[in-house]
Amino acid sequence: METSYTDIEGRWSDIDKVIKRTGPFVAPDFQPDTNDSPSIKTALQNDFKILVIGAGGLGCELLKNLALSGFRNIDVIDMDTIDVSNLNRQFLFRRKDVGKSKAEVAAAFINQRVAGCKVTPYKCKIQDKDEDYYRQFKLIIAGLDSIEARRWINGLLVNLVVTDTDGNIDPLTIIPLIDGGTEGFKGQARVILPRISSCFECSLESFPPQTTYAICTIANTPRVPEHCIQWALIFGLPDAAIPKPFDPKVFDNDNPVHMTWLYETAKKRAEDHNINGVTYKLTQGVAKNIIPAIASTNAIIAAACCNEAFKICTDSSGYLDNYMMYNGQQSVYTYTFNYEVKEGCAVCGSNIVSYEVSPKTLLSTFLEDISKDSRFQFKKPSLRCNGRNLYMQGLLHQSTVPNLEKSLEDLQVGEGDEITITDPSLPVSITSIILLIYHDVESESEEETTTTSTNSFTPSVNNQEVPREKVWEKYAKRSRERTDHRTDQNQCRKLINQILKEYKAGSHVSIEEVRAKAIEAQTKKIQSYFDNEFQTNVSIKA
């Protein structure tokens, strides 16, 4: 039952100063409000529905700011409950609220304090809601502490965008995502327009990957307490032989019963392998990946996010394009830049990433490497290639474990083959495809018998004065910082290999001819990278 109310005179005077005036930064079609036609204020208070994901440190600030900015129709989703440690910064909660739902308590507080505002809470996972639920919102603001959840909502919103047969986007199906995040004195705010700007997945490698451990080490030779905790999560949960007081399919790291089982299972595993140090606190830290939070950083980032929401909904100013970072460790520093769409993005790009590996690499090593790679950040990957299961989680896990000790070559995975990867960390039903590019490893163990200058060397066939791997190692070393251009690096490497083969065949190629081939490879970046490496380090003499 709705309660009638009357706004206090002058309550929205600060908002009126923005929406009743035009200015140099307004959108081209901006029409300021008038006393007779307050269309923007009406839309803010009645038409625009906003979703806030997360009701923690950032979420409390977001809800307060939105309600005081004129938004009156807000949903909030959070599956967490209030802990006593939250009370120092999550100001919508009191000691009497400990143990209650964050979403429900936060919504009740805002509804009571801000007259006319209606916040509807949901204590659930964002994955529990269907696509029709998310379609109703004008925009979504994420105040999450989980990269996995961010990837999921980002992928969903990209998939909700409708395009016609010519690839033209229906603008009415675009739901902007404003993503805020904090860690200690650092924070970031970002505006994502699905299918128009870069998505969250495009910048995934800018986030440091979570600490991971080799699957084979966890399964067979644990050495530290963290191995035992990860074993309980990865192998203990799906093992039907280990009794559990809950359904393993709905494991919740915020549930004390679930966490107690995880701790006891990990402790027993540690005792069986004579490992000390498994504690309940450590178990929580590994399972929840706890990071520090500071109230002032939350306030700054939440203000930036709500400012962008207001600008998008009112057209009163241009919105962020598209990333703002904040650092308050030693001073107050902010920097804004445009994150570009990443080629090969699993969500909004081609979904195919080139990956360089030796054919003699064991599948277990390959699995560990791609899990640590900042471009992917896989959690529990399952691998398929050429219609065969290489390694699978779940029911097929045991049948594919022997493949871990086999090389890619033994598994008949050839160069140019595509490995399809599914993982819980990937949003919705999206899969990632890795295109393998093999490199030779025979010359890596050979001693170099030639000396090279940083300015020049003369290729030869008989005495092997062309140190192919050494040249590439120099190139790769300088290119590692440019991880977003690895596709270009692989193209460069193909050119390098081609040149060296031609030298071995007795056909000398000039630097100008090689540059021409780089241009033919369809990218100017390749030409630039090639010039940097070969003109700086190597001068090929005809």
Buried (B, 14 or more C-beta within 10 A) or exposed (E): EEEEEEEEEEBBEEBBEBBBEEEEEBBEEBEBBEEEEBEBBEBBBEEBBBBBBBBBBBBBBBBBBBBBBBBBBBBBBBBBBBEEEBBEBBBBBEEEBBEBBBBBBBBBBBBEEBBBBBBBBBBEBBEEBEEEBBEEBBBBBBBBBBBBBBBBBBBBBBBBBEEEEEEEBEEEBBBBBBBBBBBEBBBBBBBBBBBBBBBBBBBBBEBEBBEBBBBBBBBEEBEBBBBBBBBBBBBBBBBEEBEBEEEBEEBEBEBEEBBEBBBBBBBBBBEEEEBEEBBBEBBBBBBEBEEEBBBEBBBBBBBBBBBBBBBBBBBBBEBBEBBBBBBBEEEEEBEEEEBEEBBBBBBBBEBBBBBBBBBEBBBBBBBBBBBBBEBBBBBBBBBBBEEEEBBBBEEEBEEBBEBBEBBBEEBEBEEEBBBBBBBEBBBBEBEBBBBBBBBEEEBEEEEEEEEBEEEEBEBEEEEBBBBBBBBBEBBBEBBEEEEBBBBBBBBBBBBBBEBBEBBBEEEEBEBEEBBEBBEEBEBEBBBBBBBBBBEEBBBBEE
